[in-house]
Amino acid sequence: MSTMKIKVLSLNFWNIPFFGLSKDRSQRLKALAELLLKEKYDVVTLQEVWCEDGHDYLKEKCGAVYPHTKYFARGVIGSGLLVLSRYAIYDTLFASYAPNGHPQKLNQGDFYGGKGVGLCRIDADGRLLDVYTTHLIAAYAEDLSNKDSHAGHRMAQMVQLMQFVRNTRRPDATQLVTGDLNTMPFEPSLKVLLEGTPLHDAWLATHDGEEGGFTCITSDNVYSGKDPVGPKRIDYILFSDPFAKCLSCDVSLCRVPNDTICYSDHDGVVACLEISPPEQSAAAKSRISAASAPIPGKILTLASDCLVECVGDAKASLQKCLFRLVITLVLLVLMLVFAPACTCVTIICSVNSFAVAFLFFMYAINRSEVNELNNVISALKIQQQHSDKRR
């Protein structure tokens, strides 16, 4: 069996169906379908395909070239993750992320989206590909001086992604992790993923480690908002050894040809990889064995320290919520017992009852957030102990 080349596209498509948040949706969707038919990628992974009409349209229009598709329907509004493939998808798996934002932040919506990581196992003419696509929680920070309230959530999600990639790894398959990681190359959370798995950054592998490859807040994108941080590289294609070699990686899909619109508010990432058949040589087995080695202790410590700080903030929010709940409940009881019966008091008691219910809901969510973060920390401690014993 000889080597083969595959071309992979990853794009955050920005297909939000609510309140006109995503501009020019129908025009962009049509332009994307035309491009996919023209370019004939081997595998396409899309994020933020939130609405059913989006993925149904792409399945229908592109079915002749991409007969195999998988949309991961999760959460209240879906995961937004869609995979299209020229080759057969013979198995799929999905892992949800927790925690994932806050319910009261309706303008962000992460809590209601079923964010996680989807896996499609693909048979590409005898070469096995494990294609992952994901979309991590965004920063929502206006500038570098602002504290990123979701840094802990993103680190927890990155740890879960790392664990999922490690636990689903097969010795005879090439892993491709694609998507919007909402993480810059220099951030600790990306270091956790790359050093905790056998993955390599396709951009760095083909550009000698140079900066660039910006996919968000770029000057050529008509949908880019103002950001003091400037252009960002937050969309990635990552690949694993020992059977894959990245031949090229480029930023693509910005402006629609002969039009004033762009395909998305993100640019896409396209990578061409050379896939070799599974080897049985001693060198290949050695590389596979190395990829299964314990996670480096420094990476576990890095992730744990970030999450411990986040747990502290979450517990502080939990205490504030509990205090407000108790005060509101006490006021409600006092009014019911001592206040005279009248329309005004009835209205106030009704409002107070609603406030109690809302604060109880928020307390439950905050408690769940603390437990979810502690669960990730506990898993890291177990891996740390295992790593220490293997030394």
JODAMO-V931851 format. One record per backbone hydrogen bond with DSSP energy under -1.0 kcal/mol. CO is the residue of the C=O (numbers start at 1). NH is the residue of the N-H. Records with the same first field share a line. If there is no record, write none. Layout:
CO: NH / NH
This chain:
4: 275
6: 273
7: 42 / 43
8: 271
9: 45
10: 269
11: 47
18: 21
24: 28
25: 29
26: 30
27: 31
28: 32
29: 33
30: 34
31: 35
32: 36
33: 37
34: 38
35: 39
36: 40
42: 86
43: 9
44: 84
45: 11
46: 82
47: 13
48: 15 / 50
51: 55
52: 56
53: 57
54: 58
55: 59
56: 60
57: 61
58: 62
62: 66
68: 85
70: 83
71: 73
72: 79
78: 114
80: 49
81: 72
82: 46
83: 70
84: 44
85: 68
88: 123
91: 121
93: 119
95: 117
102: 105
104: 106
105: 108 / 109
112: 76 / 77
113: 115
115: 97
117: 95
118: 133
119: 93
120: 131
121: 90
122: 129
123: 125
124: 127
127: 124
128: 174
129: 122
130: 176
131: 120
132: 178
133: 118
134: 180
143: 146
148: 151
150: 154
151: 155
152: 156
153: 157
154: 158
155: 159
156: 160
157: 161
158: 162
159: 163
160: 164
161: 165
162: 166
163: 167
164: 168
170: 173
174: 130
175: 240
176: 132
177: 238
178: 134
179: 236
180: 136
184: 187
187: 191
188: 192
189: 193
190: 194
191: 195
192: 196
200: 239
201: 205
204: 209
207: 210
215: 267
216: 232
218: 221
221: 224
227: 230
232: 215 / 216
234: 181
236: 179
237: 202
238: 177
239: 200
243: 276
245: 274
248: 272
250: 270
252: 268
254: 263
256: 259
261: 256
268: 252
269: 10
270: 250
271: 8
272: 247 / 248
273: 6
274: 245
275: 4
281: 285
282: 286
283: 287
284: 288
285: 289
286: 290
287: 291
290: 293
296: 300
297: 301
298: 302
299: 303
300: 304
301: 305
302: 306
303: 307
304: 308
305: 309
306: 310
307: 311
308: 312
309: 313
310: 314
311: 315
312: 316
313: 317
314: 318
315: 319
316: 320
317: 321
318: 322
319: 323
320: 324
321: 325
322: 326
323: 327
324: 328
325: 329
326: 330
327: 331
328: 332
329: 333
330: 334
331: 335
332: 336
333: 337
334: 338
335: 339
342: 346
343: 347
344: 348
345: 349
346: 350
347: 351
348: 352
349: 353
350: 354
351: 355
352: 356
353: 357
354: 358
355: 359
356: 360
357: 361
358: 362
359: 363
360: 364
361: 365
362: 366
363: 367
364: 368
365: 369
366: 370
367: 371
368: 372
369: 373
370: 374
371: 375
372: 376
373: 377
374: 378
375: 379
376: 380
377: 381
378: 382
379: 383
380: 384
381: 385
382: 386
383: 387
384: 388
385: 389
386: 390
